[in-house]
């Protein structure tokens, strides 16, 4: 499935890949650093990581 992004037709999977590996990673880094400093358990860190990644996909 193709979608239009910045005036160009792009495959949806390519667009998702770009956003996961760019915007989502940046937004994911902030809460994960806080979790590491605060010594939160791994299960909750993964939940927070997933949540931040989802927010990154929105942008």
PDB file with one MODEL, atoms N, CA, C and O in Angstrom:
MODEL        1
ATOM      1  N   UNK A   1       0.842  -1.179   0.000  1.00  0.00           N
ATOM      2  CA  UNK A   1       0.000   0.000   0.000  1.00  0.00           C
ATOM      3  C   UNK A   1       0.892   1.248   0.000  1.00  0.00           C
ATOM      4  O   UNK A   1       1.812   1.364   0.810  1.00  0.00           O
ATOM      5  N   UNK A   2       0.615   2.150  -0.891  1.00  0.00           N
ATOM      6  CA  UNK A   2       1.371   3.396  -0.975  1.00  0.00           C
ATOM      7  C   UNK A   2       0.595   4.525  -0.304  1.00  0.00           C
ATOM      8  O   UNK A   2      -0.633   4.579  -0.372  1.00  0.00           O
ATOM      9  N   UNK A   3       1.329   5.420   0.342  1.00  0.00           N
ATOM     10  CA  UNK A   3       0.743   6.619   0.939  1.00  0.00           C
ATOM     11  C   UNK A   3       1.536   7.815   0.446  1.00  0.00           C
ATOM     12  O   UNK A   3       2.686   7.680   0.029  1.00  0.00           O
ATOM     13  N   UNK A   4       0.919   8.979   0.497  1.00  0.00           N
ATOM     14  CA  UNK A   4       1.618  10.175   0.063  1.00  0.00           C
ATOM     15  C   UNK A   4       2.293  10.822   1.265  1.00  0.00           C
ATOM     16  O   UNK A   4       1.660  11.056   2.295  1.00  0.00           O
ATOM     17  N   UNK A   5       3.572  11.105   1.123  1.00  0.00           N
ATOM     18  CA  UNK A   5       4.343  11.756   2.176  1.00  0.00           C
ATOM     19  C   UNK A   5       5.219  12.811   1.526  1.00  0.00           C
ATOM     20  O   UNK A   5       6.056  12.497   0.681  1.00  0.00           O
ATOM     21  N   UNK A   6       5.029  14.033   1.912  1.00  0.00           N
ATOM     22  CA  UNK A   6       5.784  15.164   1.372  1.00  0.00           C
ATOM     23  C   UNK A   6       5.693  15.219  -0.148  1.00  0.00           C
ATOM     24  O   UNK A   6       6.678  15.507  -0.827  1.00  0.00           O
ATOM     25  N   UNK A   7       4.506  14.941  -0.674  1.00  0.00           N
ATOM     26  CA  UNK A   7       4.259  15.043  -2.102  1.00  0.00           C
ATOM     27  C   UNK A   7       4.728  13.857  -2.925  1.00  0.00           C
ATOM     28  O   UNK A   7       4.639  13.890  -4.153  1.00  0.00           O
ATOM     29  N   UNK A   8       5.226  12.809  -2.279  1.00  0.00           N
ATOM     30  CA  UNK A   8       5.718  11.630  -2.991  1.00  0.00           C
ATOM     31  C   UNK A   8       4.962  10.393  -2.528  1.00  0.00           C
ATOM     32  O   UNK A   8       4.563  10.304  -1.367  1.00  0.00           O
ATOM     33  N   UNK A   9       4.766   9.447  -3.425  1.00  0.00           N
ATOM     34  CA  UNK A   9       4.168   8.169  -3.051  1.00  0.00           C
ATOM     35  C   UNK A   9       5.248   7.285  -2.436  1.00  0.00           C
ATOM     36  O   UNK A   9       6.299   7.050  -3.032  1.00  0.00           O
ATOM     37  N   UNK A  10       4.961   6.802  -1.224  1.00  0.00           N
ATOM     38  CA  UNK A  10       5.917   5.977  -0.493  1.00  0.00           C
ATOM     39  C   UNK A  10       5.184   4.738   0.004  1.00  0.00           C
ATOM     40  O   UNK A  10       4.029   4.814   0.423  1.00  0.00           O
ATOM     41  N   UNK A  11       5.870   3.592  -0.046  1.00  0.00           N
ATOM     42  CA  UNK A  11       5.293   2.367   0.499  1.00  0.00           C
ATOM     43  C   UNK A  11       5.085   2.548   2.007  1.00  0.00           C
ATOM     44  O   UNK A  11       5.954   3.082   2.696  1.00  0.00           O
ATOM     45  N   UNK A  12       3.953   2.111   2.507  1.00  0.00           N
ATOM     46  CA  UNK A  12       3.609   2.279   3.923  1.00  0.00           C
ATOM     47  C   UNK A  12       4.653   1.644   4.833  1.00  0.00           C
ATOM     48  O   UNK A  12       4.982   2.206   5.878  1.00  0.00           O
ATOM     49  N   UNK A  13       5.178   0.483   4.452  1.00  0.00           N
ATOM     50  CA  UNK A  13       6.183  -0.192   5.275  1.00  0.00           C
ATOM     51  C   UNK A  13       7.490   0.601   5.334  1.00  0.00           C
ATOM     52  O   UNK A  13       8.160   0.622   6.366  1.00  0.00           O
ATOM     53  N   UNK A  14       7.843   1.241   4.240  1.00  0.00           N
ATOM     54  CA  UNK A  14       9.047   2.077   4.200  1.00  0.00           C
ATOM     55  C   UNK A  14       8.862   3.295   5.100  1.00  0.00           C
ATOM     56  O   UNK A  14       9.760   3.661   5.858  1.00  0.00           O
ATOM     57  N   UNK A  15       7.697   3.915   5.010  1.00  0.00           N
ATOM     58  CA  UNK A  15       7.416   5.084   5.844  1.00  0.00           C
ATOM     59  C   UNK A  15       7.425   4.722   7.330  1.00  0.00           C
ATOM     60  O   UNK A  15       7.957   5.471   8.149  1.00  0.00           O
ATOM     61  N   UNK A  16       6.841   3.587   7.675  1.00  0.00           N
ATOM     62  CA  UNK A  16       6.838   3.131   9.071  1.00  0.00           C
ATOM     63  C   UNK A  16       8.270   2.865   9.543  1.00  0.00           C
ATOM     64  O   UNK A  16       8.633   3.233  10.660  1.00  0.00           O
ATOM     65  N   UNK A  17       9.077   2.232   8.702  1.00  0.00           N
ATOM     66  CA  UNK A  17      10.473   1.949   9.040  1.00  0.00           C
ATOM     67  C   UNK A  17      11.226   3.246   9.334  1.00  0.00           C
ATOM     68  O   UNK A  17      11.964   3.333  10.315  1.00  0.00           O
ATOM     69  N   UNK A  18      11.036   4.241   8.487  1.00  0.00           N
ATOM     70  CA  UNK A  18      11.709   5.525   8.666  1.00  0.00           C
ATOM     71  C   UNK A  18      11.317   6.163   9.994  1.00  0.00           C
ATOM     72  O   UNK A  18      12.178   6.649  10.727  1.00  0.00           O
ATOM     73  N   UNK A  19      10.037   6.164  10.304  1.00  0.00           N
ATOM     74  CA  UNK A  19       9.586   6.810  11.536  1.00  0.00           C
ATOM     75  C   UNK A  19       9.998   6.046  12.787  1.00  0.00           C
ATOM     76  O   UNK A  19      10.282   6.654  13.819  1.00  0.00           O
ATOM     77  N   UNK A  20      10.032   4.726  12.706  1.00  0.00           N
ATOM     78  CA  UNK A  20      10.475   3.944  13.863  1.00  0.00           C
ATOM     79  C   UNK A  20      11.957   4.177  14.122  1.00  0.00           C
ATOM     80  O   UNK A  20      12.367   4.278  15.279  1.00  0.00           O
ATOM     81  N   UNK A  21      12.754   4.264  13.088  1.00  0.00           N
ATOM     82  CA  UNK A  21      14.192   4.374  13.257  1.00  0.00           C
ATOM     83  C   UNK A  21      14.695   5.814  13.324  1.00  0.00           C
ATOM     84  O   UNK A  21      15.901   6.048  13.398  1.00  0.00           O
ATOM     85  N   UNK A  22      13.800   6.753  13.301  1.00  0.00           N
ATOM     86  CA  UNK A  22      14.202   8.158  13.383  1.00  0.00           C
ATOM     87  C   UNK A  22      13.477   8.810  14.558  1.00  0.00           C
ATOM     88  O   UNK A  22      14.018   8.883  15.661  1.00  0.00           O
ATOM     89  N   UNK A  23      12.279   9.273  14.326  1.00  0.00           N
ATOM     90  CA  UNK A  23      11.524  10.010  15.337  1.00  0.00           C
ATOM     91  C   UNK A  23      11.231   9.166  16.568  1.00  0.00           C
ATOM     92  O   UNK A  23      11.413   9.625  17.695  1.00  0.00           O
ATOM     93  N   UNK A  24      10.782   7.945  16.360  1.00  0.00           N
ATOM     94  CA  UNK A  24      10.418   7.095  17.497  1.00  0.00           C
ATOM     95  C   UNK A  24      11.623   6.800  18.383  1.00  0.00           C
ATOM     96  O   UNK A  24      11.498   6.776  19.607  1.00  0.00           O
ATOM     97  N   UNK A  25      12.776   6.578  17.785  1.00  0.00           N
ATOM     98  CA  UNK A  25      13.974   6.289  18.578  1.00  0.00           C
ATOM     99  C   UNK A  25      14.372   7.491  19.436  1.00  0.00           C
ATOM    100  O   UNK A  25      14.778   7.331  20.587  1.00  0.00           O
ATOM    101  N   UNK A  26      14.254   8.677  18.877  1.00  0.00           N
ATOM    102  CA  UNK A  26      14.584   9.877  19.655  1.00  0.00           C
ATOM    103  C   UNK A  26      13.639  10.037  20.842  1.00  0.00           C
ATOM    104  O   UNK A  26      14.074  10.315  21.960  1.00  0.00           O
ATOM    105  N   UNK A  27      12.346   9.860  20.590  1.00  0.00           N
ATOM    106  CA  UNK A  27      11.374  10.001  21.673  1.00  0.00           C
ATOM    107  C   UNK A  27      11.463   8.859  22.675  1.00  0.00           C
ATOM    108  O   UNK A  27      11.097   9.019  23.839  1.00  0.00           O
ATOM    109  N   UNK A  28      11.940   7.730  22.235  1.00  0.00           N
ATOM    110  CA  UNK A  28      12.099   6.563  23.112  1.00  0.00           C
ATOM    111  C   UNK A  28      13.287   6.747  24.052  1.00  0.00           C
ATOM    112  O   UNK A  28      13.254   6.270  25.187  1.00  0.00           O
ATOM    113  N   UNK A  29      14.317   7.417  23.604  1.00  0.00           N
ATOM    114  CA  UNK A  29      15.546   7.556  24.386  1.00  0.00           C
ATOM    115  C   UNK A  29      15.332   8.329  25.683  1.00  0.00           C
ATOM    116  O   UNK A  29      15.928   7.996  26.708  1.00  0.00           O
ATOM    117  N   UNK A  30      14.508   9.334  25.649  1.00  0.00           N
ATOM    118  CA  UNK A  30      14.320  10.190  26.829  1.00  0.00           C
ATOM    119  C   UNK A  30      13.752   9.414  28.023  1.00  0.00           C
ATOM    120  O   UNK A  30      14.376   9.405  29.084  1.00  0.00           O
ATOM    121  N   UNK A  31      12.584   8.761  27.886  1.00  0.00           N
ATOM    122  CA  UNK A  31      12.070   8.036  29.055  1.00  0.00           C
ATOM    123  C   UNK A  31      12.925   6.830  29.431  1.00  0.00           C
ATOM    124  O   UNK A  31      13.005   6.481  30.608  1.00  0.00           O
ATOM    125  N   UNK A  32      13.561   6.193  28.464  1.00  0.00           N
ATOM    126  CA  UNK A  32      14.397   5.034  28.785  1.00  0.00           C
ATOM    127  C   UNK A  32      15.600   5.456  29.630  1.00  0.00           C
ATOM    128  O   UNK A  32      15.984   4.738  30.553  1.00  0.00           O
ATOM    129  N   UNK A  33      16.189   6.593  29.332  1.00  0.00           N
ATOM    130  CA  UNK A  33      17.295   7.099  30.155  1.00  0.00           C
ATOM    131  C   UNK A  33      16.833   7.348  31.586  1.00  0.00           C
ATOM    132  O   UNK A  33      17.539   7.032  32.543  1.00  0.00           O
ATOM    133  N   UNK A  34      15.641   7.917  31.718  1.00  0.00           N
ATOM    134  CA  UNK A  34      15.079   8.147  33.055  1.00  0.00           C
ATOM    135  C   UNK A  34      14.840   6.849  33.795  1.00  0.00           C
ATOM    136  O   UNK A  34      15.073   6.767  35.001  1.00  0.00           O
ATOM    137  N   UNK A  35      14.381   5.841  33.089  1.00  0.00           N
ATOM    138  CA  UNK A  35      14.121   4.534  33.697  1.00  0.00           C
ATOM    139  C   UNK A  35      15.425   3.889  34.151  1.00  0.00           C
ATOM    140  O   UNK A  35      15.491   3.295  35.227  1.00  0.00           O
ATOM    141  N   UNK A  36      16.453   4.008  33.331  1.00  0.00           N
ATOM    142  CA  UNK A  36      17.747   3.435  33.694  1.00  0.00           C
ATOM    143  C   UNK A  36      18.287   4.111  34.951  1.00  0.00           C
ATOM    144  O   UNK A  36      18.774   3.437  35.859  1.00  0.00           O
ATOM    145  N   UNK A  37      18.202   5.418  35.006  1.00  0.00           N
ATOM    146  CA  UNK A  37      18.685   6.162  36.174  1.00  0.00           C
ATOM    147  C   UNK A  37      17.859   5.819  37.412  1.00  0.00           C
ATOM    148  O   UNK A  37      18.396   5.712  38.514  1.00  0.00           O
ATOM    149  N   UNK A  38      16.527   5.645  37.220  1.00  0.00           N
ATOM    150  CA  UNK A  38      15.641   5.353  38.338  1.00  0.00           C
ATOM    151  C   UNK A  38      15.562   3.892  38.708  1.00  0.00           C
ATOM    152  O   UNK A  38      14.814   3.530  39.616  1.00  0.00           O
ATOM    153  N   UNK A  39      16.316   3.038  38.029  1.00  0.00           N
ATOM    154  CA  UNK A  39      16.365   1.601  38.335  1.00  0.00           C
ATOM    155  C   UNK A  39      14.993   0.929  38.299  1.00  0.00           C
ATOM    156  O   UNK A  39      14.654   0.170  39.206  1.00  0.00           O
ATOM    157  N   UNK A  40      14.214   1.197  37.276  1.00  0.00           N
ATOM    158  CA  UNK A  40      12.903   0.561  37.114  1.00  0.00           C
ATOM    159  C   UNK A  40      13.111  -0.827  36.521  1.00  0.00           C
ATOM    160  O   UNK A  40      14.045  -1.043  35.749  1.00  0.00           O
ATOM    161  N   UNK A  41      12.238  -1.769  36.883  1.00  0.00           N
ATOM    162  CA  UNK A  41      12.397  -3.139  36.405  1.00  0.00           C
ATOM    163  C   UNK A  41      12.220  -3.224  34.884  1.00  0.00           C
ATOM    164  O   UNK A  41      11.629  -2.343  34.261  1.00  0.00           O
ATOM    165  N   UNK A  42      12.747  -4.304  34.309  1.00  0.00           N
ATOM    166  CA  UNK A  42      12.800  -4.459  32.860  1.00  0.00           C
ATOM    167  C   UNK A  42      11.412  -4.516  32.222  1.00  0.00           C
ATOM    168  O   UNK A  42      11.228  -3.983  31.127  1.00  0.00           O
ATOM    169  N   UNK A  43      10.435  -5.143  32.871  1.00  0.00           N
ATOM    170  CA  UNK A  43       9.085  -5.249  32.302  1.00  0.00           C
ATOM    171  C   UNK A  43       8.454  -3.866  32.130  1.00  0.00           C
ATOM    172  O   UNK A  43       7.855  -3.582  31.093  1.00  0.00           O
ATOM    173  N   UNK A  44       8.584  -3.020  33.126  1.00  0.00           N
ATOM    174  CA  UNK A  44       8.029  -1.668  33.031  1.00  0.00           C
ATOM    175  C   UNK A  44       8.815  -0.819  32.042  1.00  0.00           C
ATOM    176  O   UNK A  44       8.244   0.056  31.391  1.00  0.00           O
ATOM    177  N   UNK A  45      10.116  -1.065  31.921  1.00  0.00           N
ATOM    178  CA  UNK A  45      10.907  -0.328  30.943  1.00  0.00           C
ATOM    179  C   UNK A  45      10.424  -0.669  29.535  1.00  0.00           C
ATOM    180  O   UNK A  45      10.324   0.224  28.694  1.00  0.00           O
ATOM    181  N   UNK A  46      10.127  -1.919  29.262  1.00  0.00           N
ATOM    182  CA  UNK A  46       9.647  -2.319  27.940  1.00  0.00           C
ATOM    183  C   UNK A  46       8.279  -1.706  27.634  1.00  0.00           C
ATOM    184  O   UNK A  46       8.008  -1.332  26.493  1.00  0.00           O
ATOM    185  N   UNK A  47       7.421  -1.602  28.645  1.00  0.00           N
ATOM    186  CA  UNK A  47       6.115  -0.958  28.450  1.00  0.00           C
ATOM    187  C   UNK A  47       6.297   0.510  28.093  1.00  0.00           C
ATOM    188  O   UNK A  47       5.643   1.020  27.183  1.00  0.00           O
ATOM    189  N   UNK A  48       7.177   1.179  28.802  1.00  0.00           N
ATOM    190  CA  UNK A  48       7.436   2.595  28.540  1.00  0.00           C
ATOM    191  C   UNK A  48       8.094   2.780  27.172  1.00  0.00           C
ATOM    192  O   UNK A  48       7.776   3.727  26.453  1.00  0.00           O
ATOM    193  N   UNK A  49       8.992   1.896  26.820  1.00  0.00           N
ATOM    194  CA  UNK A  49       9.658   1.940  25.516  1.00  0.00           C
ATOM    195  C   UNK A  49       8.641   1.796  24.388  1.00  0.00           C
ATOM    196  O   UNK A  49       8.702   2.521  23.395  1.00  0.00           O
ATOM    197  N   UNK A  50       7.714   0.866  24.541  1.00  0.00           N
ATOM    198  CA  UNK A  50       6.666   0.641  23.539  1.00  0.00           C
ATOM    199  C   UNK A  50       5.754   1.858  23.414  1.00  0.00           C
ATOM    200  O   UNK A  50       5.389   2.261  22.309  1.00  0.00           O
ATOM    201  N   UNK A  51       5.395   2.434  24.545  1.00  0.00           N
ATOM    202  CA  UNK A  51       4.552   3.630  24.566  1.00  0.00           C
ATOM    203  C   UNK A  51       5.246   4.795  23.850  1.00  0.00           C
ATOM    204  O   UNK A  51       4.631   5.471  23.025  1.00  0.00           O
ATOM    205  N   UNK A  52       6.516   5.027  24.163  1.00  0.00           N
ATOM    206  CA  UNK A  52       7.262   6.122  23.539  1.00  0.00           C
ATOM    207  C   UNK A  52       7.426   5.886  22.042  1.00  0.00           C
ATOM    208  O   UNK A  52       7.368   6.832  21.255  1.00  0.00           O
ATOM    209  N   UNK A  53       7.631   4.632  21.642  1.00  0.00           N
ATOM    210  CA  UNK A  53       7.763   4.298  20.224  1.00  0.00           C
ATOM    211  C   UNK A  53       6.471   4.602  19.479  1.00  0.00           C
ATOM    212  O   UNK A  53       6.492   5.099  18.353  1.00  0.00           O
ATOM    213  N   UNK A  54       5.352   4.300  20.116  1.00  0.00           N
ATOM    214  CA  UNK A  54       4.048   4.570  19.502  1.00  0.00           C
ATOM    215  C   UNK A  54       3.828   6.068  19.306  1.00  0.00           C
ATOM    216  O   UNK A  54       3.301   6.494  18.278  1.00  0.00           O
ATOM    217  N   UNK A  55       4.228   6.854  20.282  1.00  0.00           N
ATOM    218  CA  UNK A  55       4.123   8.304  20.151  1.00  0.00           C
ATOM    219  C   UNK A  55       5.001   8.787  18.986  1.00  0.00           C
ATOM    220  O   UNK A  55       4.604   9.663  18.218  1.00  0.00           O
ATOM    221  N   UNK A  56       6.178   8.211  18.874  1.00  0.00           N
ATOM    222  CA  UNK A  56       7.064   8.572  17.762  1.00  0.00           C
ATOM    223  C   UNK A  56       6.458   8.286  16.414  1.00  0.00           C
ATOM    224  O   UNK A  56       6.689   9.031  15.462  1.00  0.00           O
ATOM    225  N   UNK A  57       5.681   7.211  16.309  1.00  0.00           N
ATOM    226  CA  UNK A  57       5.010   6.896  15.044  1.00  0.00           C
ATOM    227  C   UNK A  57       3.928   7.912  14.709  1.00  0.00           C
ATOM    228  O   UNK A  57       3.619   8.123  13.536  1.00  0.00           O
ATOM    229  N   UNK A  58       3.357   8.536  15.713  1.00  0.00           N
ATOM    230  CA  UNK A  58       2.334   9.542  15.461  1.00  0.00           C
ATOM    231  C   UNK A  58       2.908  10.770  14.758  1.00  0.00           C
ATOM    232  O   UNK A  58       2.210  11.455  14.011  1.00  0.00           O
ATOM    233  N   UNK A  59       4.171  11.032  15.006  1.00  0.00           N
ATOM    234  CA  UNK A  59       4.817  12.194  14.408  1.00  0.00           C
ATOM    235  C   UNK A  59       5.519  11.805  13.136  1.00  0.00           C
ATOM    236  O   UNK A  59       6.126  12.653  12.481  1.00  0.00           O
TER     237      UNK A  59
ENDMDL
END
